[in-house]
Amino acid sequence: MAVLLHTVCLTIRSQTLAAEPCLVVGLIAGIRKVLVVTAEAESPSGGMSKGSICPSWRG
């Protein structure tokens, strides 16, 4: 995650984006993880509700 953050900072400074596939995938995965953690923290049932899309997932 630190490597991605460093790359994003360099990109912002130089104002050019060389969108390599691994960079794009890493950014999407990082954003997704933040959203999942935030949603689980706000859920009163600890992230697993009765109507969950994938109830067998424990990640």
Buried (B, 14 or more C-beta within 10 A) or exposed (E): EEEBEEBBEEBEEEEEEEEEEEBEEBBEEBEEEEEEEEEEEEEEEEBEEEEEEEEEEEE
